[in-house]
Amino acid sequence: QVQLAESGGGLVQPGGSLRLSCAASGISFSNYRMGWYRQAPGKQRDLVATISSNGITDYADSVKGRFTISKGNAKSTVSLQMNSLKPEDTAVYYCNAQNTLFNFNYWGQGTQVTVSS
């Protein structure tokens, strides 16, 4: 059974930092592109950052220079370090695992990030 378990969300003031983590189980982690997406109330789910199986990263323009995605293969985890947070970063953040070769696509349950003073 595939599980993506997110943690690390919460309430932070503008300009602050948070680190999200996602622990993956039930997949061959090294064969997946891992990513973080977010969905604000009333809006569609958007890509935040991805990291490929060979470590290539990609970021939404709105988070470049502020967010960093990384993965720990030994523990099948992917993290998102978020710095200089803004109120517009407020959303539910979802961990994603994708294998395009076999058309596998999995989601975590989401973790709330609220940026507010």
C-alpha positions as CSV (number, residue, x, y, z in Angstrom):
1,Q,0.0,0.0,0.0
2,V,1.4,3.4,-1.0
3,Q,1.6,6.1,1.6
4,L,2.9,9.6,1.5
5,A,2.8,11.1,4.9
6,E,3.4,14.9,5.2
7,S,4.4,16.8,8.3
8,G,5.7,20.2,9.3
9,G,2.8,22.5,8.4
10,G,1.6,25.2,10.7
11,L,1.2,28.9,11.4
12,V,4.1,31.2,10.7
13,Q,4.5,35.0,10.5
14,P,5.4,36.7,7.2
15,G,9.1,36.4,6.6
16,G,9.4,33.3,8.6
17,S,10.4,29.7,7.6
18,L,8.9,26.3,7.7
19,R,10.1,22.9,6.6
20,L,7.7,20.3,5.2
21,S,8.6,16.6,5.1
22,C,7.0,13.7,3.3
23,A,7.8,10.1,4.1
24,A,7.1,7.7,1.3
25,S,6.4,4.0,1.7
26,G,5.1,1.3,-0.6
27,I,6.9,2.7,-3.7
28,S,10.3,2.2,-5.3
29,F,11.3,5.7,-4.2
30,S,14.3,6.1,-6.5
31,N,12.1,5.5,-9.6
32,Y,9.8,8.4,-8.8
33,R,9.7,12.1,-9.4
34,M,8.7,13.7,-6.1
35,G,7.0,17.0,-5.8
36,W,5.1,19.5,-3.7
37,Y,1.9,21.1,-4.8
38,R,-0.4,23.5,-3.0
39,Q,-4.0,24.5,-3.1
40,A,-5.4,27.7,-1.7
41,P,-9.2,28.0,-0.9
42,G,-11.2,28.4,-4.1
43,K,-8.2,27.8,-6.3
44,Q,-6.7,24.9,-8.3
45,R,-3.9,22.8,-7.1
46,D,-0.6,24.2,-8.4
47,L,2.9,22.9,-8.7
48,V,5.4,24.3,-6.1
49,A,8.5,22.2,-6.7
50,T,9.6,18.9,-8.1
51,I,12.8,16.8,-7.9
52,S,13.4,14.1,-10.4
53,S,14.8,10.6,-9.8
54,N,18.3,11.9,-10.7
55,G,18.0,15.1,-8.6
56,I,17.0,17.7,-11.2
57,T,14.8,20.3,-9.5
58,D,12.1,22.6,-10.9
59,Y,10.2,25.4,-9.1
60,A,7.2,27.6,-9.7
61,D,8.3,31.2,-10.5
62,S,6.6,32.4,-7.3
63,V,8.8,30.4,-5.0
64,K,12.2,30.5,-6.8
65,G,14.9,31.7,-4.5
66,R,12.8,31.1,-1.4
67,F,11.9,27.4,-1.4
68,T,14.3,24.5,-1.7
69,I,13.2,20.9,-2.4
70,S,15.5,18.0,-1.5
71,K,15.2,14.3,-0.9
72,G,16.8,11.7,1.3
73,N,17.0,8.4,-0.6
74,A,18.1,6.5,2.4
75,K,14.9,7.3,4.2
76,S,12.6,7.7,1.2
77,T,11.8,11.3,2.2
78,V,11.3,14.5,0.4
79,S,11.5,17.9,2.1
80,L,10.5,21.4,1.2
81,Q,12.4,24.2,3.0
82,M,10.3,27.4,2.8
83,N,12.0,30.7,3.7
84,S,10.8,34.3,3.4
85,L,7.2,33.1,3.6
86,K,4.4,35.4,2.4
87,P,0.7,35.5,3.1
88,E,0.1,34.3,-0.5
89,D,1.9,31.1,0.3
90,T,-1.0,30.1,2.6
91,A,-2.4,26.9,1.3
92,V,-2.7,23.1,1.8
93,Y,0.5,21.6,0.7
94,Y,0.5,18.1,-0.9
95,C,3.3,15.6,-1.5
96,N,3.2,13.9,-4.8
97,A,5.0,10.8,-6.3
98,Q,4.9,10.3,-10.0
99,N,6.2,7.6,-12.3
100,T,5.4,8.5,-15.8
101,L,6.7,5.3,-17.3
102,F,4.0,3.3,-15.6
103,N,1.5,6.1,-15.2
104,F,1.6,6.0,-11.4
105,N,0.6,9.1,-9.5
106,Y,0.1,9.3,-5.8
107,W,-0.8,12.0,-3.3
108,G,-0.5,12.6,0.4
109,Q,-3.3,13.9,2.5
110,G,-2.0,17.4,2.7
111,T,-0.7,19.7,5.4
112,Q,-1.9,23.2,6.1
113,V,0.5,26.1,5.9
114,T,-0.8,29.5,7.1
115,V,1.3,32.7,6.8
116,S,-0.3,35.4,8.9
117,S,0.6,38.0,11.4
